[in-house]
Structures are given as structure tokens and as C-alpha cells.
């Protein structure tokens, strides 16, 4: 997915943003496997309870 994202958007501006993209997509994929929809997963992360869930 990161390669697809890179091809669509042109490039990642720095490795910091590429790392952030990979971390966020990995979290959302993990939460999806546990049955959470992406919006709920984002709400859990914003409440600061993401580490408890993963």
C-alpha cells in the first residue's frame, strides 16, 4: 500500500511522513482485523486508548 500511495501522490516529502503513513495504516489494519471500523479506531486513538487495544 505504501508504494501505491507513493505512486499516486508522487512521493512522500520525507521519511518522517512515510513512517507516519505506515504507522497509521498498520494501526487501522490491525484494528480492522479485530472488528473495528476505521472511524471507531481513530476515535479510540484520539482518546489515548490505542495502546490498550492493539
Order of alpha helices (4+ residues) and beta strands (2+ residues): alpha-alpha-alpha-alpha
